[in-house]
Amino acid sequence: MKVTLSKNPKNKPDVSSLGFGKYFTDHMLVMDYIGGKWADPEIVPYAPFSLDPSTCVLHYGQGIFEGLKAYKNEKGEVTMFRPRDNFIRMNKGATRMCMPNFDIDLVMAALKELLKIDESWIPSAPGTSLYIRPTLIAKDEMLGVHPSHDYRFFIILSPVGAYYSTGLKPTKILVEEEYVRAPLGGTGEVKCMGNYAASLLAGDLARRRGFEQVLWLDAKERKYAEEVGAMNIFFVIDGVVKTPALVGSILAGITRDSVIKLLKYEGIPVEETRISVEELSDAYKNGKLNEVFGSGTAAVISPVGVLGMHGKEYIINNFEMGRITSLLYDRLTGIQCGREKDIFNWVTAIN
Ligand SMILES: *Cc1c(COP(=O)(O)O)cnc(C)c1O
C-alpha cells in the first residue's frame, strides 16, 4: 500500500477540548473505484478533496458512511470494537444504494495501517477514544440521475472526548408525532446521507421545546417506536427489556446487537418486538416503565430521563440511570477499553 506521510503534523488538541468530531488526525485512507474496479488503497496526509461542482453525491446524495471507535487500553494496546461488523453493514448499505462492495479484509488491513501511523492521536483518558469515519461517495461528474460509475471510499479519524464529561446525565426525548424518519421499503436501515438531512428539522424543533432528540415512530401507523437520531432504543417494562424488531426501517446498530447478546448472557429477559406508544404510556401509568435507554457507538449507552408523549413529560426512573442501564454501560465500556474479559470476541487489536 502506498503511504505518503504528512510533512507538517498538526498540534494535538487538549483532551479536555476534544468534544465530538471537531479535530482530525494527520492522515486519511483513500481508495477510488474507477472504470468498474477498485484501485489500491492509499494513506495520504489529511487534506480537503477537490470535487467538481457537478459531482453526483453533491446533488443526489448517493453516499453512505459508518462510525466505529478505536481505543488505547490500559496496557497501551490499540483495539477496535467489532470493526468487521461495520464494514459488513457498509457493504449491505452500498448494495441498497447501487454502490460497489469492497473487500473487507483489504480495508481492515489498510485501516490498521492508518491507525498505526496516527496512533499518537488516540487518547487514552477514561471515556475517550478515536472515532473512525469510513465514507463512500458517488463521484461521476454529470447531472443525470443515475447510479454513478466512479466512487471514492475514504476513512478519516477524529479523537473524541468522554461523551459524558459531566457524568452520565439522562437525556430528554420527544416522541415525534408529525415527521417520520423512514418508511418500510425506504432507506431507514442504511447509514445513507439523506436520512440525516431529512431528520434535522424534527430534531431542531424538539430542541426548541427543551428535548435533546426525537423518538421516531413507524411511518405507516405512527404508533410503534422505531429509534432515536443515531441510537437504537430500549425500554425496560416490568423487568423485561424490549427493543423494536428490525423490520427494515430501523438501523441495525452494532451496539444494539451487543446489548441484546449481553442481556441474554446475563439472563435478563430481552425481546425484539413491536412497542406501541400506548403500551409505553400504559406501562408508565402502572408504574411499570422501569428504564429507557438508547444504544449507539457515540454514547455507547445513553439513559433516557424524560419521554415527551401526548403533550406530557413522563419522568423515567426519577431522572436517574437505572440498574440494567448501568450494568450494560459498565459491561460494554469495560469490554471496549480492556477492563473486562472479551467473552464475545468483539475486540480486535491492531498489532
Ligand atoms: C449509527 C446509527 C445507530 C447506532 O448504530 P451503532 O452501530 O450501534 O453505532 C442507530 N440508529 C441510527 C439511525 C444510526 O445512524
The ligand as an ORCA input file, in Angstrom:
! r2SCAN-3c Opt
* xyz 0 1
  C     -25.404      4.565     13.597
  C     -26.827      4.548     13.987
  C     -27.308      3.793     15.080
  C     -26.398      3.040     16.022
  O     -25.618      2.078     15.403
  P     -24.298      1.560     16.102
  O     -23.766      0.554     15.145
  O     -24.680      0.975     17.400
  O     -23.407      2.746     16.263
  C     -28.656      3.772     15.317
  N     -29.514      4.476     14.550
  C     -29.095      5.226     13.516
  C     -30.082      5.962     12.705
  C     -27.747      5.293     13.210
  O     -27.326      6.058     12.205
*
